[in-house]
């Protein structure tokens, strides 16, 4: 049995803490994943996981092997890349997580050109607005909008999204056009939260270089950008969104900008990936392409060249 394949299976089980999830990710039956881990344990003469009916947890030996295996597998990818005659020979599987609206409107429409250049790559694309755990869920890279809280991974800043406030013509016909912050008490806000049950910060704006929040009434709370945007289009309240995401609606008159002097701070956009001495070439190539696709949609990184 190929020792590198055993290590790849072991690494994915370590990252997902699950034989079942690792099998789904690798396209293998759970029984095969278990057999490969057992074969590696016999080969090394060490127990790599503590297994219970509810969880799989790496032993101390397993943790040591995991750190060394990641670097070894990355080195092998790099060595293989040295002898590829063309970029079309990049192969393997990429698992990425993308923000829903950005994936649908910008990235996925451009993806056929990338896949035509690299037909031997296979992509697993997750689209979600929650903060996925890059390491535990086994993602090669994650595109994230907003402030970063995960310090265990590498963050590559790509730029920022200009924000604005907007509402539908129907909403403005009913509630009027707000011209001052004081008037917001007579208006409705569509609230956005990352998880239902969390408290909304209210209407966000920058004053004197500092982010401020103003409480606002509203009967709709969404935890998904599609639902949030749709609520604004339906006239259920004011929304605060990236300009690139609502540009087409503004151009068609389906949304109208309001309070342009009181907008939220730009939202940073970053690529996250695991700290590795040798990043796999397929991951590096995909991230470079992704940065190029988004370049025209983002304001440059502050202080960048």
HUKAKA-V353284 format. One record per residue. N is the residue number from 1. RES is the residue in three letters. SS is DSSP state (2 for helix, 1 for strand, 0 for the rest). PHI is phi as a letter, one per 40 degrees, with the letter a starting at -180 (NA if undefined). PSI is psi in radians with two decimals (NA if undefined). Layout:
n:N res:RES ss:SS phi:PHI psi:PSI
n:N res:RES ss:SS phi:PHI psi:PSI
//
This chain:
n:1 res:UNK ss:0 phi:NA psi:2.40
n:2 res:UNK ss:0 phi:c psi:2.09
n:3 res:UNK ss:2 phi:c psi:-0.61
n:4 res:UNK ss:2 phi:c psi:-0.65
n:5 res:UNK ss:2 phi:c psi:-0.63
n:6 res:UNK ss:2 phi:c psi:-0.73
n:7 res:UNK ss:2 phi:c psi:-0.68
n:8 res:UNK ss:2 phi:c psi:-0.73
n:9 res:UNK ss:2 phi:c psi:-0.77
n:10 res:UNK ss:2 phi:d psi:-0.77
n:11 res:UNK ss:2 phi:c psi:-0.74
n:12 res:UNK ss:2 phi:c psi:-0.65
n:13 res:UNK ss:2 phi:c psi:-0.71
n:14 res:UNK ss:2 phi:c psi:-0.74
n:15 res:UNK ss:2 phi:c psi:-0.61
n:16 res:UNK ss:2 phi:c psi:-0.20
n:17 res:UNK ss:0 phi:f psi:0.66
n:18 res:UNK ss:0 phi:a psi:2.27
n:19 res:UNK ss:2 phi:c psi:-0.65
n:20 res:UNK ss:2 phi:c psi:-0.87
n:21 res:UNK ss:2 phi:c psi:-0.66
n:22 res:UNK ss:2 phi:c psi:-0.72
n:23 res:UNK ss:2 phi:c psi:-0.74
n:24 res:UNK ss:2 phi:c psi:-0.70
n:25 res:UNK ss:2 phi:c psi:-0.67
n:26 res:UNK ss:2 phi:c psi:-0.12
n:27 res:UNK ss:0 phi:g psi:0.58
n:28 res:UNK ss:0 phi:b psi:2.63
n:29 res:UNK ss:0 phi:c psi:2.66
n:30 res:UNK ss:2 phi:d psi:-0.66
n:31 res:UNK ss:2 phi:c psi:-0.64
n:32 res:UNK ss:2 phi:c psi:-0.71
n:33 res:UNK ss:2 phi:d psi:-0.80
n:34 res:UNK ss:2 phi:c psi:-0.74
n:35 res:UNK ss:2 phi:c psi:-0.69
n:36 res:UNK ss:2 phi:c psi:-0.69
n:37 res:UNK ss:2 phi:c psi:-0.74
n:38 res:UNK ss:2 phi:c psi:-0.67
n:39 res:UNK ss:2 phi:c psi:-0.69
n:40 res:UNK ss:2 phi:c psi:-0.69
n:41 res:UNK ss:2 phi:c psi:-0.72
n:42 res:UNK ss:2 phi:c psi:-0.70
n:43 res:UNK ss:2 phi:c psi:-0.71
n:44 res:UNK ss:2 phi:c psi:-0.30
n:45 res:UNK ss:0 phi:g psi:0.62
n:46 res:UNK ss:0 phi:a psi:2.58
n:47 res:UNK ss:0 phi:c psi:2.17
n:48 res:UNK ss:0 phi:c psi:-0.43
n:49 res:UNK ss:1 phi:b psi:2.53
n:50 res:UNK ss:1 phi:c psi:2.15
n:51 res:UNK ss:1 phi:b psi:2.32
n:52 res:UNK ss:0 phi:b psi:3.10
n:53 res:UNK ss:0 phi:c psi:-0.28
n:54 res:UNK ss:0 phi:b psi:-0.39
n:55 res:UNK ss:0 phi:a psi:2.80
n:56 res:UNK ss:1 phi:b psi:2.15
n:57 res:UNK ss:1 phi:b psi:2.31
n:58 res:UNK ss:1 phi:c psi:2.45
n:59 res:UNK ss:0 phi:c psi:3.10
n:60 res:UNK ss:2 phi:c psi:-0.71
n:61 res:UNK ss:2 phi:c psi:-0.70
n:62 res:UNK ss:2 phi:c psi:-0.70
n:63 res:UNK ss:2 phi:c psi:-0.73
n:64 res:UNK ss:2 phi:c psi:-0.75
n:65 res:UNK ss:2 phi:c psi:-0.64
n:66 res:UNK ss:2 phi:d psi:-0.84
n:67 res:UNK ss:2 phi:c psi:-0.72
n:68 res:UNK ss:2 phi:c psi:-0.60
n:69 res:UNK ss:2 phi:c psi:-0.71
n:70 res:UNK ss:2 phi:d psi:-0.80
n:71 res:UNK ss:2 phi:c psi:-0.72
n:72 res:UNK ss:2 phi:c psi:-0.79
n:73 res:UNK ss:2 phi:c psi:-0.65
n:74 res:UNK ss:2 phi:c psi:-0.70
n:75 res:UNK ss:2 phi:c psi:-0.70
n:76 res:UNK ss:2 phi:c psi:-0.71
n:77 res:UNK ss:2 phi:c psi:-0.72
n:78 res:UNK ss:2 phi:c psi:-0.75
n:79 res:UNK ss:2 phi:c psi:-0.75
n:80 res:UNK ss:2 phi:c psi:-0.63
n:81 res:UNK ss:2 phi:c psi:-0.45
n:82 res:UNK ss:2 phi:c psi:-0.45
n:83 res:UNK ss:0 phi:b psi:0.23
n:84 res:UNK ss:0 phi:c psi:2.33
n:85 res:UNK ss:0 phi:c psi:-0.48
n:86 res:UNK ss:0 phi:a psi:2.83
n:87 res:UNK ss:2 phi:c psi:-0.31
n:88 res:UNK ss:2 phi:c psi:-0.22
n:89 res:UNK ss:2 phi:c psi:-0.02
n:90 res:UNK ss:0 phi:d psi:2.33
n:91 res:UNK ss:0 phi:a psi:3.01
n:92 res:UNK ss:1 phi:h psi:-3.02
n:93 res:UNK ss:1 phi:b psi:2.36
n:94 res:UNK ss:1 phi:b psi:2.31
n:95 res:UNK ss:1 phi:b psi:2.03
n:96 res:UNK ss:1 phi:b psi:2.69
n:97 res:UNK ss:1 phi:b psi:2.30
n:98 res:UNK ss:1 phi:b psi:2.56
n:99 res:UNK ss:0 phi:c psi:2.46
n:100 res:UNK ss:2 phi:d psi:-0.99
n:101 res:UNK ss:2 phi:c psi:-0.70
n:102 res:UNK ss:2 phi:c psi:-0.65
n:103 res:UNK ss:2 phi:c psi:-0.81
n:104 res:UNK ss:2 phi:c psi:-0.68
n:105 res:UNK ss:2 phi:c psi:-0.49
n:106 res:UNK ss:2 phi:b psi:-0.92
n:107 res:UNK ss:2 phi:c psi:-0.90
n:108 res:UNK ss:2 phi:c psi:-0.68
n:109 res:UNK ss:2 phi:c psi:-0.44
n:110 res:UNK ss:2 phi:c psi:-0.21
n:111 res:UNK ss:2 phi:c psi:-0.58
n:112 res:UNK ss:2 phi:d psi:-0.62
n:113 res:UNK ss:2 phi:c psi:-0.67
n:114 res:UNK ss:2 phi:c psi:-0.76
n:115 res:UNK ss:2 phi:c psi:-0.51
n:116 res:UNK ss:2 phi:c psi:-0.56
n:117 res:UNK ss:2 phi:c psi:-0.46
n:118 res:UNK ss:0 phi:b psi:1.19
n:119 res:UNK ss:0 phi:c psi:-0.25
n:120 res:UNK ss:0 phi:c psi:0.00
n:121 res:UNK ss:1 phi:c psi:2.58
n:122 res:UNK ss:1 phi:b psi:2.26
n:123 res:UNK ss:1 phi:b psi:2.34
n:124 res:UNK ss:1 phi:b psi:2.02
n:125 res:UNK ss:1 phi:b psi:2.10
n:126 res:UNK ss:1 phi:b psi:2.31
n:127 res:UNK ss:1 phi:b psi:1.96
n:128 res:UNK ss:0 phi:a psi:2.71
n:129 res:UNK ss:0 phi:b psi:0.03
n:130 res:UNK ss:0 phi:c psi:2.88
n:131 res:UNK ss:0 phi:c psi:1.76
n:132 res:UNK ss:0 phi:c psi:2.72
n:133 res:UNK ss:0 phi:c psi:1.78
n:134 res:UNK ss:0 phi:d psi:-0.80
n:135 res:UNK ss:0 phi:c psi:-0.86
n:136 res:UNK ss:0 phi:c psi:-0.60
n:137 res:UNK ss:0 phi:c psi:0.05
n:138 res:UNK ss:0 phi:g psi:0.54
n:139 res:UNK ss:0 phi:c psi:2.48
n:140 res:UNK ss:0 phi:c psi:-0.65
n:141 res:UNK ss:1 phi:a psi:2.73
n:142 res:UNK ss:1 phi:b psi:2.29
n:143 res:UNK ss:1 phi:c psi:2.10
n:144 res:UNK ss:1 phi:b psi:2.40
n:145 res:UNK ss:1 phi:b psi:2.26
n:146 res:UNK ss:0 phi:h psi:-3.11
n:147 res:UNK ss:0 phi:c psi:2.60
n:148 res:UNK ss:0 phi:b psi:2.45
n:149 res:UNK ss:0 phi:b psi:-0.25
n:150 res:UNK ss:0 phi:c psi:1.82
n:151 res:UNK ss:0 phi:c psi:0.02
n:152 res:UNK ss:0 phi:c psi:0.01
n:153 res:UNK ss:0 phi:b psi:2.95
n:154 res:UNK ss:1 phi:c psi:2.38
n:155 res:UNK ss:1 phi:b psi:2.19
n:156 res:UNK ss:1 phi:b psi:1.85
n:157 res:UNK ss:1 phi:c psi:2.34
n:158 res:UNK ss:1 phi:b psi:-0.40
n:159 res:UNK ss:1 phi:i psi:-2.74
n:160 res:UNK ss:1 phi:a psi:2.76
n:161 res:UNK ss:1 phi:b psi:2.18
n:162 res:UNK ss:0 phi:c psi:2.33
n:163 res:UNK ss:1 phi:b psi:2.76
n:164 res:UNK ss:1 phi:a psi:2.93
n:165 res:UNK ss:1 phi:b psi:2.45
n:166 res:UNK ss:1 phi:a psi:2.84
n:167 res:UNK ss:1 phi:a psi:2.82
n:168 res:UNK ss:0 phi:c psi:2.72
n:169 res:UNK ss:2 phi:d psi:-0.63
n:170 res:UNK ss:2 phi:c psi:-0.73
n:171 res:UNK ss:2 phi:c psi:-0.80
n:172 res:UNK ss:2 phi:c psi:-0.56
n:173 res:UNK ss:2 phi:c psi:-0.56
n:174 res:UNK ss:2 phi:c psi:-0.73
n:175 res:UNK ss:2 phi:b psi:-0.20
n:176 res:UNK ss:0 phi:g psi:2.91
n:177 res:UNK ss:0 phi:c psi:2.01
n:178 res:UNK ss:0 phi:c psi:2.40
n:179 res:UNK ss:0 phi:b psi:-0.21
n:180 res:UNK ss:0 phi:b psi:2.80
n:181 res:UNK ss:2 phi:c psi:-0.58
n:182 res:UNK ss:2 phi:c psi:-0.53
n:183 res:UNK ss:2 phi:c psi:-0.21
n:184 res:UNK ss:2 phi:c psi:-0.36
n:185 res:UNK ss:2 phi:c psi:-0.34
n:186 res:UNK ss:2 phi:c psi:0.15
n:187 res:UNK ss:0 phi:b psi:3.13
n:188 res:UNK ss:0 phi:b psi:2.43
n:189 res:UNK ss:1 phi:b psi:2.36
n:190 res:UNK ss:0 phi:c psi:2.02
n:191 res:UNK ss:1 phi:c psi:2.46
n:192 res:UNK ss:1 phi:b psi:2.26
n:193 res:UNK ss:0 phi:b psi:2.67
n:194 res:UNK ss:0 phi:c psi:-0.55
n:195 res:UNK ss:0 phi:a psi:2.39
n:196 res:UNK ss:0 phi:c psi:2.39
n:197 res:UNK ss:0 phi:h psi:-0.37
n:198 res:UNK ss:0 phi:c psi:2.77
n:199 res:UNK ss:0 phi:c psi:2.30
n:200 res:UNK ss:0 phi:c psi:2.48
n:201 res:UNK ss:0 phi:c psi:-0.22
n:202 res:UNK ss:0 phi:g psi:-2.71
n:203 res:UNK ss:1 phi:c psi:2.17
n:204 res:UNK ss:1 phi:b psi:2.42
n:205 res:UNK ss:1 phi:a psi:2.86
n:206 res:UNK ss:1 phi:b psi:2.28
n:207 res:UNK ss:1 phi:b psi:2.09
n:208 res:UNK ss:0 phi:g psi:0.54
n:209 res:UNK ss:0 phi:g psi:0.02
n:210 res:UNK ss:1 phi:b psi:2.48
n:211 res:UNK ss:1 phi:c psi:2.27
n:212 res:UNK ss:1 phi:b psi:2.79
n:213 res:UNK ss:1 phi:b psi:2.42
n:214 res:UNK ss:1 phi:b psi:2.20
n:215 res:UNK ss:0 phi:c psi:2.46
n:216 res:UNK ss:0 phi:a psi:2.55
n:217 res:UNK ss:0 phi:c psi:2.81
n:218 res:UNK ss:0 phi:i psi:2.50
n:219 res:UNK ss:0 phi:b psi:-0.07
n:220 res:UNK ss:0 phi:b psi:2.23
n:221 res:UNK ss:1 phi:b psi:2.27
n:222 res:UNK ss:1 phi:b psi:2.61
n:223 res:UNK ss:0 phi:b psi:0.34
n:224 res:UNK ss:0 phi:b psi:2.34
n:225 res:UNK ss:2 phi:c psi:-0.57
n:226 res:UNK ss:2 phi:c psi:-0.82
n:227 res:UNK ss:2 phi:c psi:-0.69
n:228 res:UNK ss:2 phi:c psi:-0.85
n:229 res:UNK ss:2 phi:c psi:-0.76
n:230 res:UNK ss:2 phi:c psi:-0.63
n:231 res:UNK ss:2 phi:c psi:-0.70
n:232 res:UNK ss:2 phi:c psi:-0.75
n:233 res:UNK ss:2 phi:c psi:-0.53
n:234 res:UNK ss:0 phi:c psi:-0.05
n:235 res:UNK ss:0 phi:g psi:0.40
n:236 res:UNK ss:0 phi:c psi:-0.03
n:237 res:UNK ss:0 phi:i psi:3.10
n:238 res:UNK ss:1 phi:c psi:2.46
n:239 res:UNK ss:1 phi:b psi:2.71
n:240 res:UNK ss:1 phi:b psi:1.97
n:241 res:UNK ss:1 phi:a psi:2.80
n:242 res:UNK ss:1 phi:c psi:2.45
n:243 res:UNK ss:2 phi:d psi:-0.73
n:244 res:UNK ss:2 phi:c psi:-0.47
n:245 res:UNK ss:2 phi:c psi:-0.48
n:246 res:UNK ss:2 phi:b psi:0.09
n:247 res:UNK ss:2 phi:d psi:-0.82
n:248 res:UNK ss:2 phi:c psi:-0.58
n:249 res:UNK ss:2 phi:c psi:-0.62
n:250 res:UNK ss:2 phi:c psi:-0.73
n:251 res:UNK ss:2 phi:c psi:-0.59
n:252 res:UNK ss:0 phi:c psi:-0.04
n:253 res:UNK ss:0 phi:g psi:0.22
n:254 res:UNK ss:0 phi:c psi:-0.33
n:255 res:UNK ss:0 phi:b psi:2.69
n:256 res:UNK ss:1 phi:b psi:2.34
n:257 res:UNK ss:1 phi:c psi:2.44
n:258 res:UNK ss:1 phi:b psi:2.69
n:259 res:UNK ss:0 phi:f psi:1.02
n:260 res:UNK ss:0 phi:c psi:-0.32
n:261 res:UNK ss:0 phi:c psi:-0.06
n:262 res:UNK ss:0 phi:b psi:1.20
n:263 res:UNK ss:0 phi:b psi:2.75
n:264 res:UNK ss:0 phi:c psi:2.85
n:265 res:UNK ss:0 phi:c psi:2.63
n:266 res:UNK ss:0 phi:d psi:2.55
n:267 res:UNK ss:1 phi:c psi:2.13
n:268 res:UNK ss:1 phi:c psi:2.56
n:269 res:UNK ss:1 phi:b psi:2.23
n:270 res:UNK ss:1 phi:b psi:2.65
n:271 res:UNK ss:1 phi:b psi:2.22
n:272 res:UNK ss:1 phi:b psi:2.44
n:273 res:UNK ss:1 phi:a psi:2.81
n:274 res:UNK ss:0 phi:c psi:2.52
n:275 res:UNK ss:0 phi:c psi:2.08
n:276 res:UNK ss:0 phi:a psi:2.55
n:277 res:UNK ss:0 phi:c psi:-0.72
n:278 res:UNK ss:0 phi:b psi:1.80
n:279 res:UNK ss:0 phi:c psi:2.27
n:280 res:UNK ss:0 phi:d psi:2.45
n:281 res:UNK ss:2 phi:c psi:-0.64
n:282 res:UNK ss:2 phi:c psi:-0.60
n:283 res:UNK ss:2 phi:c psi:-0.76
n:284 res:UNK ss:2 phi:c psi:-0.78
n:285 res:UNK ss:2 phi:c psi:-0.75
n:286 res:UNK ss:2 phi:c psi:-0.75
n:287 res:UNK ss:2 phi:c psi:-0.64
n:288 res:UNK ss:2 phi:c psi:-0.77
n:289 res:UNK ss:2 phi:c psi:-0.76
n:290 res:UNK ss:2 phi:c psi:-0.73
n:291 res:UNK ss:2 phi:c psi:-0.67
n:292 res:UNK ss:2 phi:c psi:-0.71
n:293 res:UNK ss:2 phi:c psi:-0.67
n:294 res:UNK ss:2 phi:c psi:-0.18
n:295 res:UNK ss:2 phi:d psi:-0.70
n:296 res:UNK ss:2 phi:c psi:-0.22
n:297 res:UNK ss:2 phi:c psi:-0.24
n:298 res:UNK ss:0 phi:b psi:2.57
n:299 res:UNK ss:1 phi:c psi:2.55
n:300 res:UNK ss:0 phi:c psi:2.73
n:301 res:UNK ss:0 phi:c psi:2.35
n:302 res:UNK ss:0 phi:d psi:2.24
n:303 res:UNK ss:0 phi:g psi:-0.05
n:304 res:UNK ss:0 phi:c psi:2.90
n:305 res:UNK ss:0 phi:c psi:NA
//
